[in-house]
Amino acid sequence: MTETTSRRALLLVLDGVGCGEAPDTAAYGDAGSDTIGNVARAVGGLDLPNLARLGLGHVASIMGVEPAAHPIGAWGTLIPRSMGKDSTTGHWELAGLHLATPFPTYPHGFPSSVIEAFERATGRPVIANCVASGTAVITDFAEQARQAGAWIVYTSADSVFQIAAHEEWIPLEELYRACDIARQQLVAPHDVSRVIARPFVGTSGAWTRTGNRRDYSIQPPGVTLLDALAEAGIPRSGVGKVDDLFAGRGITSRHTADNADGVSAILEWLNSAPRGFCFANLVDFDQLFGHRNDVHGFQGALEAFDRALPSLLAALREDDLLFITADHGNDPTTPSTDHARERVPLLMVGARVRGGPVGARDTFSDVGATVAEWFGLSWRGLGTSFLPGLLHA
């Protein structure tokens, strides 16, 4: 193999694309969740020929995706070990860090002490303070917010403190400052995973969320793959919300409007970066379709990604490794609109990759450990590298 200084690795997370129950799925109330398998059954089969070539048909039973006779990639599954099933937890585990306790959630809204402290610090009242979908909460509370000059604060089944505000009534910078304030205030026991700015525009009956969302994540409580790469001087780039999930530590991201924009940003990195690591997230599967139980939308997003995949494969160089995986499930066929505790698929390809199985890995962190070894690092986090079995001798 060549010097590690010329190597690149791309870790691509298909947000919410789980592939079946984990050993503890029932304990999370998610029995029967199988995001990609259930979507395939619901639509009568998925058309994913390029993912099939990588080995997806060997990962799980997926209607329409047969096991390839001669796959060009390696495949396996990852079993979650951290407590929780949100994006932050999943990405941190991929990067070698486990959580012993889940982030707090608020099925009945936030305590009055939390809301009152936020109101005092920002100088504006809060309305809503409930569990709601982001579009419904704007419909229900926007006019009241306008009249009161108030923040719309809401949460979901995830550990999030979301703040919605109309961009013409409250300037974006004020909304962002309020999110900074909330992030500083929300410490244990109310240390939510993310504070999210949810700006919107429009008029009554035609409200629209804008692309100016920002996420303010809690700091990772230990060393991650990104920290280890930074210490070694290996360049790190992000696509999508990855920098938000790591509180900007060790990585900056190009934020994207949708999956197509994300693929374009990944291609730009592949065509220009001389070396280093890219951590990318394509969020449409989860944000637009899983949370809204939109089965056909989920199908369309999967098939659109499959059509885009050849452009990514064509841009790979000799010293590149591409990992495709997910951070959790979000099964749109179940009554729940929440994330699902699932195992996730793992597909790998590159000029040096030997096709074949890498098995059911017992933690997402094996990916981070493998990336670390690819770059010649001694750090392994809480994972075990499978690099020797992945590459041609």
C-alpha positions in Angstrom: 0.0 0.0 0.0 1.0 3.6 -0.5 1.9 6.2 2.1 -1.0 7.0 4.3 -0.5 10.7 3.6 -2.1 10.3 0.1 -5.2 8.5 1.4 -8.8 9.6 1.5 -11.9 8.2 3.2 -15.5 9.2 2.8 -18.0 8.2 5.4 -21.5 8.8 4.0 -24.5 8.5 6.4 -27.9 8.0 4.9 -29.8 9.5 7.7 -32.5 7.2 9.1 -32.0 4.3 6.7 -32.0 1.3 9.1 -32.2 -2.3 8.0 -34.0 -4.3 10.7 -34.3 -4.9 14.4 -31.3 -4.6 16.7 -31.1 -7.0 19.8 -32.7 -4.3 22.0 -35.2 -2.8 19.5 -38.3 -4.0 21.5 -37.0 -2.2 24.6 -37.2 1.1 22.7 -40.8 0.4 21.7 -39.8 -0.2 18.1 -40.5 -3.9 17.6 -41.1 -4.6 13.9 -39.2 -1.6 12.6 -37.2 -2.4 9.5 -36.9 0.9 7.6 -35.6 -0.2 4.2 -37.1 -3.7 4.3 -40.6 -2.4 5.2 -40.4 0.4 2.6 -39.6 -2.1 -0.1 -42.5 -4.4 0.9 -44.9 -1.4 1.1 -44.1 -0.3 -2.5 -43.8 -3.7 -4.0 -40.0 -3.6 -4.3 -37.2 -1.0 -4.6 -35.1 -0.3 -7.7 -31.6 0.0 -6.3 -29.3 -1.6 -8.9 -26.1 0.3 -7.9 -26.4 -0.3 -4.2 -27.1 -4.0 -5.1 -23.8 -4.0 -7.0 -22.1 -2.9 -3.8 -23.7 -5.8 -1.8 -26.9 -4.4 -0.4 -28.8 -7.5 -1.3 -26.5 -9.5 1.0 -27.1 -7.2 4.0 -30.8 -7.9 4.5 -33.9 -9.2 2.8 -35.1 -6.2 0.6 -37.8 -6.8 -2.0 -36.4 -5.9 -5.4 -32.8 -6.0 -4.3 -31.3 -9.4 -5.0 -27.9 -10.5 -3.7 -25.4 -9.7 -6.4 -23.5 -12.7 -7.9 -20.3 -10.7 -8.0 -20.6 -7.6 -5.8 -17.9 -4.9 -6.2 -18.0 -4.0 -2.6 -17.9 -5.4 0.9 -20.9 -5.4 3.2 -22.1 -6.0 6.7 -24.3 -4.5 9.4 -23.7 -2.3 12.4 -25.5 -2.9 15.7 -26.0 0.2 18.0 -24.5 0.1 21.4 -25.0 3.6 22.7 -28.1 4.4 24.6 -30.5 6.3 22.5 -31.5 6.5 18.8 -31.0 10.0 17.7 -28.6 11.4 15.1 -26.1 12.8 17.6 -25.8 9.4 19.3 -25.4 7.6 16.0 -22.8 9.9 14.6 -20.8 9.9 17.8 -20.9 6.1 17.9 -19.6 6.0 14.3 -16.8 8.2 15.5 -15.8 5.9 18.3 -17.8 7.3 21.3 -20.6 5.6 23.3 -23.2 7.1 25.5 -24.0 5.2 28.7 -27.3 7.1 29.2 -29.7 8.5 26.6 -30.2 12.2 26.2 -33.3 13.6 28.1 -36.6 13.9 26.2 -39.7 15.8 27.1 -43.0 14.2 26.1 -45.0 16.8 28.1 -42.9 19.8 27.2 -40.1 21.5 29.1 -40.3 22.3 32.8 -41.4 25.8 33.7 -38.0 26.5 35.2 -36.3 25.9 31.9 -38.8 28.1 29.9 -38.8 30.9 32.4 -35.0 31.1 32.4 -35.0 31.2 28.6 -37.6 34.0 28.6 -35.6 36.1 31.1 -32.4 35.7 29.1 -33.8 36.4 25.7 -36.4 39.1 26.7 -39.2 37.4 24.8 -42.1 35.2 25.9 -42.5 31.5 24.9 -45.6 29.9 23.5 -46.4 26.3 22.6 -43.9 24.4 24.7 -45.2 21.1 23.5 -44.4 18.0 21.4 -45.2 18.8 17.8 -44.3 18.4 14.2 -42.4 21.4 12.9 -45.0 22.3 10.3 -48.0 21.8 12.5 -46.6 23.9 15.3 -46.2 26.9 13.0 -49.7 26.5 11.7 -51.1 26.4 15.2 -49.0 29.1 16.8 -47.6 31.5 14.2 -50.3 34.2 14.5 -50.1 34.1 18.3 -46.3 34.4 18.1 -46.6 37.5 15.9 -49.0 39.2 18.2 -47.0 38.4 21.3 -43.5 38.8 19.8 -42.9 35.3 21.1 -40.7 32.4 20.4 -42.4 29.1 19.4 -40.6 26.5 21.5 -41.4 22.8 20.9 -39.8 19.4 21.0 -40.3 15.9 19.6 -39.6 12.4 20.5 -35.9 13.3 20.0 -33.9 15.2 22.6 -34.3 18.6 21.0 -35.2 22.1 22.1 -36.5 23.7 18.9 -37.1 27.4 18.5 -39.3 28.6 15.6 -39.4 32.3 14.6 -40.6 34.2 11.5 -37.6 35.8 9.8 -39.5 39.1 9.2 -40.7 39.4 12.8 -37.5 38.3 14.6 -34.2 38.8 12.8 -32.2 35.6 12.1 -29.3 36.8 14.2 -31.6 37.2 17.2 -32.9 33.7 16.7 -29.3 32.4 16.5 -28.4 34.3 19.7 -31.4 32.8 21.4 -30.2 29.3 20.4 -26.8 30.1 21.8 -28.4 31.1 25.1 -30.5 28.0 25.2 -27.5 25.8 24.5 -25.6 27.4 27.4 -28.6 27.1 29.8 -29.5 23.5 28.9 -27.1 21.6 31.2 -27.7 18.4 33.2 -30.3 17.2 34.0 -31.7 19.1 31.0 -28.7 18.6 28.7 -30.6 18.0 25.5 -28.8 16.7 22.5 -29.5 19.6 20.2 -31.0 23.1 20.2 -32.4 23.8 16.7 -33.2 27.1 15.1 -36.3 26.7 12.9 -36.9 30.0 11.0 -39.9 30.3 8.7 -41.6 32.9 6.4 -44.9 33.4 4.8 -48.4 34.4 5.8 -51.3 32.7 7.4 -52.2 29.5 5.6 -48.9 29.5 3.6 -46.1 29.3 6.2 -42.8 27.9 4.9 -39.7 26.8 6.8 -36.6 28.3 5.3 -33.1 26.8 4.7 -31.6 28.8 7.5 -31.9 26.1 10.1 -29.0 25.7 12.5 -28.3 23.0 15.0 -26.5 23.6 18.3 -25.2 20.3 19.6 -23.9 19.4 23.0 -20.1 18.9 23.1 -19.0 15.2 22.7 -17.9 14.1 26.2 -14.8 12.2 25.0 -12.3 11.8 22.2 -13.8 11.1 18.8 -12.3 10.1 15.4 -12.4 13.7 14.4 -10.3 14.7 17.4 -7.8 12.0 16.6 -7.6 12.9 12.9 -7.1 16.6 13.9 -4.3 15.8 16.3 -2.6 13.8 13.5 -2.9 16.8 11.1 -5.3 14.9 8.7 -7.7 17.3 6.9 -11.4 16.9 7.8 -14.4 18.1 5.8 -18.1 17.8 6.4 -21.2 17.7 4.2 -24.6 18.4 5.8 -25.3 18.8 9.5 -22.2 16.8 10.7 -20.4 19.8 12.2 -23.5 20.7 14.2 -23.7 17.2 15.6 -20.1 17.5 16.9 -20.6 21.1 18.1 -18.1 22.2 15.4 -15.2 20.3 17.2 -12.7 18.9 14.7 -14.8 19.6 11.6 -16.5 22.2 9.5 -19.3 21.4 7.1 -20.8 22.7 3.9 -24.5 22.8 4.8 -26.8 21.6 2.1 -30.4 22.2 1.0 -31.3 18.6 0.2 -29.8 15.3 -0.8 -29.1 16.4 -4.4 -27.1 19.3 -3.0 -25.4 17.0 -0.6 -24.3 14.7 -3.4 -23.0 17.7 -5.4 -20.9 18.8 -2.3 -19.5 15.3 -1.9 -18.6 15.2 -5.6 -16.8 18.5 -5.2 -14.8 17.1 -2.3 -13.9 13.9 -4.3 -12.8 15.9 -7.3 -10.7 18.4 -5.4 -9.4 17.2 -2.0 -5.8 15.9 -2.3 -6.2 13.8 0.9 -8.1 13.5 4.1 -11.5 12.6 5.5 -15.0 13.6 4.6 -17.9 12.9 6.9 -21.2 13.4 5.0 -24.9 13.3 6.0 -27.8 13.1 3.6 -30.8 14.0 5.7 -33.9 13.9 3.4 -34.7 10.2 4.2 -35.2 11.1 7.8 -36.2 14.7 7.9 -38.6 14.8 4.9 -40.0 11.3 4.7 -39.3 9.1 7.8 -40.7 11.7 10.3 -43.7 12.3 8.1 -44.5 8.6 7.4 -44.1 9.3 3.7 -43.4 5.8 2.3 -43.3 6.8 -1.4 -41.2 9.9 -0.6 -38.7 7.6 1.2 -38.7 5.2 -1.8 -38.0 8.1 -4.2 -35.1 9.4 -2.1 -33.5 5.9 -2.0 -33.9 5.4 -5.7 -32.6 9.0 -6.4 -29.5 8.3 -4.3 -29.0 5.0 -6.2 -29.0 6.9 -9.5 -26.5 9.3 -8.2 -24.2 6.7 -6.8 -22.3 5.9 -10.0 -21.0 9.5 -10.1 -19.5 9.1 -6.7 -17.9 5.7 -7.6 -16.4 7.2 -10.8 -14.7 9.9 -8.7 -13.0 7.5 -6.4 -9.2 7.4 -6.6 -6.8 4.4 -6.0 -6.2 5.4 -2.3 -9.9 6.1 -1.4 -12.3 4.2 0.8 -16.0 4.9 0.7 -18.2 3.8 3.6 -22.0 4.0 3.2 -24.1 3.5 6.4 -26.8 5.1 8.6 -27.1 6.5 12.1 -30.5 4.9 13.1 -33.8 3.9 11.5 -36.9 5.9 10.8 -39.4 3.5 9.5 -42.2 5.4 7.7 -44.5 2.3 7.6 -45.0 2.2 11.4 -47.5 4.4 13.3 -44.6 6.2 15.0 -43.0 9.3 13.5 -39.9 8.9 15.7 -36.6 7.4 15.0 -36.4 3.6 15.3 -33.8 1.6 17.2 -32.4 -0.5 14.3 -29.2 -2.1 13.0 -27.9 -0.2 10.0 -26.4 -1.3 6.7 -22.7 -1.0 5.9 -21.3 -1.0 2.4 -17.7 -0.3 1.4 -16.0 0.2 -1.9 -12.6 1.3 -3.2 -9.9 0.1 -5.5 -8.2 -1.8 -2.6 -11.4 -3.3 -1.2 -11.9 -7.0 -1.4 -15.5 -7.9 -2.0 -17.2 -10.0 0.6 -18.8 -9.9 4.1 -17.4 -8.2 7.1 -20.2 -9.6 9.3 -22.5 -8.1 11.9 -20.3 -5.6 13.7 -21.3 -5.2 17.4 -20.9 -1.5 17.4 -21.0 1.4 15.0 -17.6 2.4 16.4 -15.9 -0.3 14.3 -16.2 2.1 11.3 -14.3 4.9 13.1 -11.6 2.4 14.2 -11.3 1.2 10.6 -11.0 4.8 9.2 -8.4 5.5 11.9 -6.3 2.5 10.9 -6.6 3.5 7.2 -4.9 6.8 8.1 -2.2 5.1 10.2 -3.5 6.3 13.6 -3.1 4.3 16.8 -6.4 5.5 18.2 -9.4 3.1 17.9 -12.0 4.6 20.2 -14.5 2.0 21.4 -14.4 0.1 18.1 -12.3 -2.7 16.5 -10.9 -2.1 13.1 -11.7 -4.6 10.4 -9.3 -3.0 7.8 -7.0 -6.0 7.4 -10.0 -8.2 6.3 -11.4 -5.5 4.1 -8.5 -5.0 1.8 -6.7 -7.1 -0.8 -3.6 -8.7 0.5 
